[in-house]
Amino acid sequence: MKLIVSAHGMLAKEVVNSAGMVFGAIDDLDIVTFVPGENAETLKARYKELIDGYKEDEEILFLVDLFGGSPYNAAFETVIGQDRMDVITGLSLPMLIDVVGIRTMEEDIKAGEVYDKLSGDYVKSCKKLLGNTNEDEMEDDEL
């Protein structure tokens, strides 16, 4: 499965660079940045150029930053009617690491199956995980 990582500014490039510190070089991944002066049409053309270089039956998963943003809108228009493609929003380092891990463990996974395999648990609160740590609010027997 090919991954296309796209986001506003240089976020996609830097998330991929950071993921590379964990995995080393990540194969079958392309980065599409979105900078001022560009629009959804620019992105669609860049997506199409990448896809035209892939095998016709290659599964393709877009990871983009914001639902409704230009990288998402262009990806959405690209995948409509394509069973071998999907788009997942909310790009972050934990998400990319999770997706690369899933793809590594399940080589035959379809793009449309990845979302269901994601933990979706990327936002955590230390205090909520550990419980209340404010001593003033704790009962004497909890101290």
N, C-alpha and C positions, 0 to 999 in steps of 0.2 A: 504494500500500500504506500502510495506517495502522500507526503504531507506538504501542504502549502500553508505557511504561517504568514499572516498579514495583520498589520495594525497601523494605527496612526503614528506618525513620526518614526523613530528608530526602535520603537518597542519590540517589534518582531525580531529584528536583528539581535538586540541585546538579550532577549529571553532565550533565543537559540544559542547565543554565545555562552550564556550562563548554564544552560542545559548541557552544553558540551563539556563543561567542567565536571559534570557528574558522569556522563556517558562517553566522553571522548567525541570524536567526529560522529555526527548523526547522518546516516545514509538516507537517501530517498526523501530529502527534505529541501524545499525551496522557500526562500524568504521574499516577500513582496512588501516593501515599505510604501507608505502613503504620506506624502509631504505636501506642504502648502503649494497651491498652483495646480495640483492634480485633482481629478474628480473620479466618480464611479466609472465613467467610460474609459478613463486611463487604466484603471485597475482591471476592468473586464478585458481589455486588450492584452495586458500583461498576463493575466490568468490564462487567457486563450493561447498565448504564445507558449507558456509552460506546458499546458495540457496537450497542445499539438505535438510536443516533443516526447510525450509519454506513449506507451503502448495503448492501443485502442481499448483493451479490456482491463487496463490498470485501475485498481480502486484508488480513489482520490479523496482525501479528507482535508478540508480547510479548517484551520484554527484561527479565529479572528478575535479581536479585542471586544468590541461593543456591538450588542444587538442593535440594529438600526443604523449603525455607522456606515460610511462609504465602503470600507473593506467587507463588511457583512453584506450590504446590499448588492455589491458587485458579485460576491461569491454566491449569494442566494440566486441571483439571476443566471449564473453560470450552471448551477447544479439542478435547476428545475428540469424535471423530466429525465434526469440521468440517474439510473439505479445504482451506478457504481460510484456516486459522489455524495458527500454530505458536508454540512457546515456546523461547527460547534463554536459558540461564542464564550467569552470570558477568559481569553488567553491569559495565562499566568505561568510562571516557572513550575509550580507544582502540577498544573494541568499538563504541560508539555512533557514533563518527566513521566507522568502517569500514562499518557498516550504512547510515548516511545516504549515504555515498559510493556504495555498491552500489546503493541505491535510486534515487539520482540518475542514475547511469550506465545502469541497466537498468530503465526505467520500467514494463515489463510483468512484472517478476520476481514469482514467486509466493512467499508467505511461507515455504513449505516448502523453497524452493531457496536461501534466504539463508545458512543454516548452512554449506552446502557451499562457498560463495563466501568465507566469512570466512578470514582468514589464520590465525587461531588462534594467532598468534605474539605474544601480548600481554605475556608475561613474558620479560624478557631480563636477562642478567647481563653487565654491562660487561666484567668480567674474562674471561668465557667468549668474548665477541665479539672481544675484542682479543688473546686468548691470555694466557698467564701473565705477569703484570707484576711478580712478586716476584723481584727481582734475585738474592737469595740462592739461589733454586732454579734460576736460569738457568745454562746452561753459559757458559763464558768466550767462546765464539765467537758466542753470541747477543747479547752486550752491545755 
